[in-house]
């Protein structure tokens, strides 16, 4: 069985350009991802059994829990929201959860609320045991960001692939091995 030989007759300058384009795409995608994640935050709240939250506009609000890595503070906690008239705000658990990790904290989407109009709402967190330390945790309401996050991750991946392929192939070309 013979091995197939691929003859790439590409100039080294073109390969270096591909590496530079990959680096720019990866850097742009990383910066865009960070902007999307920061801009998506509507409110950051402490973890208490009941509290009011105000929304400036109607639409979907994703409830995320934020806690230290490997934290279990939210085990068994369930969330519900009511408007000023006492009506339940429609919500659904998030099946495919988005996860945003930093060095010390992780944010995980848990529930999507359909906010019918701008105004004040009452958020209830049931299942928080009395005396449970929730000081290292918080609740974050965010606009949906999963679609933009996936596109940014694809940009980072493609940029990284172009960067690595450009560097490797240009190095091989300049070394006379390709």
SVG drawing of the C-alpha trace seen along z (x, -y; Angstrom):
<svg xmlns="http://www.w3.org/2000/svg" viewBox="-53 -50 68 52">
<polyline fill="none" stroke="black" stroke-width="0.4" points="0.0,0.0 1.5,-3.4 1.0,-6.6 -0.7,-9.4 1.5,-12.4 -0.1,-15.9 1.8,-18.4 1.1,-21.9 2.8,-24.4 1.8,-27.4 4.2,-30.3 5.4,-30.8 4.0,-34.4 0.5,-33.1 0.8,-30.7 2.1,-33.4 -0.9,-35.6 -3.3,-32.7 -1.7,-32.5 -2.1,-36.3 -5.7,-36.2 -6.3,-33.3 -4.8,-35.2 -6.9,-38.3 -10.1,-36.2 -9.4,-34.5 -8.6,-37.7 -11.7,-39.5 -13.9,-36.5 -12.5,-36.4 -13.1,-40.2 -16.6,-39.9 -17.4,-37.0 -16.4,-39.0 -18.5,-42.0 -21.5,-39.7 -21.3,-38.2 -20.9,-41.6 -23.7,-43.3 -26.1,-40.4 -26.3,-41.0 -29.6,-42.7 -29.3,-42.4 -27.0,-40.8 -28.8,-40.0 -27.9,-38.5 -29.3,-35.1 -32.2,-35.5 -35.5,-33.6 -37.6,-36.6 -36.7,-39.8 -37.9,-42.3 -36.3,-42.7 -37.1,-45.4 -37.0,-44.8 -36.7,-47.8 -38.3,-45.9 -40.4,-42.9 -38.8,-39.7 -36.9,-36.7 -34.8,-36.9 -32.4,-34.0 -31.9,-33.3 -28.3,-32.2 -26.8,-31.0 -23.3,-32.2 -21.1,-30.5 -17.5,-29.3 -16.4,-26.3 -17.7,-23.0 -20.1,-24.8 -23.3,-23.1 -25.1,-26.1 -28.0,-25.9 -28.7,-22.2 -32.5,-21.7 -33.3,-25.4 -36.2,-26.2 -37.2,-29.6 -40.5,-31.3 -41.5,-34.8 -44.7,-36.8 -45.8,-40.2 -47.3,-43.0 -50.8,-41.5 -49.6,-38.1 -49.7,-36.3 -47.0,-33.8 -44.6,-34.8 -44.3,-32.0 -41.0,-30.2 -39.3,-27.0 -36.2,-25.1 -33.2,-25.4 -32.4,-22.0 -29.2,-22.9 -27.6,-25.1 -24.9,-27.7 -21.9,-27.8 -19.6,-30.8 -16.5,-30.0 -13.9,-32.4 -10.9,-31.6 -12.9,-31.5 -16.6,-31.6 -19.0,-29.8 -22.3,-31.1 -24.9,-28.5 -28.2,-29.3 -31.1,-27.5 -34.4,-29.0 -35.9,-31.2 -38.6,-33.7 -40.9,-35.4 -41.3,-38.9 -44.6,-40.2 -43.9,-43.9 -41.4,-46.3 -41.8,-46.7 -41.2,-45.2 -41.5,-41.5 -41.1,-39.3 -38.5,-36.5 -38.9,-33.6 -36.1,-31.1 -37.6,-28.1 -35.4,-25.4 -32.7,-27.6 -32.1,-26.0 -32.0,-28.4 -28.4,-29.1 -27.0,-28.0 -24.1,-30.3 -25.0,-31.9 -22.5,-34.9 -20.2,-33.6 -23.2,-33.1 -25.4,-35.4 -28.3,-35.4 -27.8,-36.9 -30.5,-37.8 -29.3,-38.0 -30.6,-38.4 -30.3,-35.2 -26.8,-34.9 -26.3,-31.3 -26.5,-31.8 -24.0,-34.7 -21.7,-32.6 -21.8,-29.7 -20.8,-31.9 -18.0,-33.4 -16.7,-30.0 -16.8,-28.9 -14.8,-32.0 -12.2,-31.3 -11.9,-27.7 -11.6,-28.5 -9.1,-31.3 -7.0,-29.0 -7.0,-26.3 -5.9,-28.8 -3.3,-30.2 -1.8,-26.8 -2.0,-25.5 -0.4,-28.7 2.5,-28.5 3.1,-24.8 2.9,-24.9 4.9,-28.1 7.6,-26.6 7.7,-23.4 7.8,-25.4 10.6,-27.6 12.5,-24.6 12.2,-22.9 10.2,-20.0 7.1,-21.0"/>
</svg>
